[in-house]
C-alpha cells in the first residue's frame, strides 16, 4: 500500500510541476477552471456574508488603482473581467482570488495613505493570483492529507507503540516545517511580483517601503516569523529596499510611455 501511495503521489507531483514568475518550481494540481470556480464561490460567499461599502468615491478610488494594476498583467489576466469590491472591515487587509476577484477592506485605507501604497497591496494580492499560489496551497494540502493518511495506516498496520503521539508530531512537523515556511515564500514572491506590477503601472515603488512601515506601526507582524505565514516586517522592508533600483527603472519606463496614475480619494 505504501508503494502504491508513493507512486500516486509521485505521479501527481510530476504532472503538476510548474514554474512561478520568479522561476521557482511549484506544484499546481488543479486546472485554471477549477481554481476560478473556487474563487468565484468564495467571493460570492464573502459578498453574501460581509458588509459592502457603497461610497461612490471610495469605490471609484480603489477601482482606479486596481484597473491600472490589472492593465499591466500578463495578457491572460489583463483581458479577463475583474470584479473589485470594497468591504466594510476595520482590518488593514485586501485579497485577490483566482477568476478575477479583488476585495479591499476599508481598514486598509487608513494605513495605505495614498494611491501608491494601496497599489503596493493590490499588486501584492494580484501577484498571488498570477503566481498561482492558491493552486499551490490547495495542492499542497491535498498531498499532505494523503501522506498523513498513508502514515497513519502504516503505523496502525505495524502496531507501532505511541502511534497517536507520533502522528501529532508529524502534524506539527508539517505545520511548522512545510506549510508556514512555504506560505512565507509565497508572501515574499508576491511582494516581488507586486512591486514589479505597481512600478510597470507607473506607481511609485518607494511607497511600498513606507506602506510596510505603516503596517508595522499599526501592529501587523508581531508573531514570531517562524510561526507566521508572513515574513517579519523588518525582513520584508529590507527585501523591498534591495529591489527598489530595478523597480524604479520600470516605473521610469512606464512613465515614458504615458502611464502616470492619478487616482484620488
SULDALIN-V626004 format. One record per backbone hydrogen bond with DSSP energy under -1.0 kcal/mol. NH is the residue of the N-H (numbers start at 0). CO is the residue of the C=O. If there is no record, write none. Layout:
nh:co
NH:CO
NH:CO
//
This chain:
nh:co
4:0
5:1
6:2
7:3
8:4
9:5
10:6
11:7
12:8
13:9
14:10
15:11
17:25
19:23
22:19
25:17
27:15
34:30
35:31
36:32
37:33
38:34
39:35
40:36
41:37
42:38
43:39
44:40
45:41
46:42
47:43
48:44
49:45
52:85
58:54
59:55
60:56
61:57
62:58
63:59
64:60
65:61
66:62
67:63
68:64
69:65
70:66
71:68
72:69
76:73
77:73
78:74
82:99
84:101
86:103
87:50
88:86
92:90
94:102
96:100
99:96
100:96
101:82
102:94
103:84
104:92
105:86
106:88
107:104
110:107
111:107
112:110
117:113
118:114
119:115
120:116
121:117
122:118
123:119
124:120
125:121
126:122
127:123
128:124
129:125
130:126
131:128
132:127
135:131
136:132
137:133
138:134
139:135
140:136
141:137
142:138
143:139
144:140
145:141
146:142
147:143
148:144
149:145
150:146
151:147
152:148
153:149
154:150
155:151
156:152
157:153
158:155
159:154
165:161
166:162
167:163
168:164
169:165
170:166
171:167
172:168
173:169
174:170
175:171
176:172
177:173
178:173
179:174
181:177
182:178
183:179
184:180
185:181
186:182
187:183
188:184
189:185
190:186
191:187
192:188
193:189
194:190
195:191
196:192
197:193
198:194
199:195
200:196
201:198
202:197
206:203
207:204
209:205
210:206
211:207
212:208
213:209
214:210
215:211
216:212
217:213
218:215
219:214
226:223
227:224
235:231
236:232
237:233
238:234
239:235
240:236
241:237
242:238
246:242
247:243
248:244
249:245
250:246
251:247
252:248
253:249
254:250
255:251
257:254
258:253
//
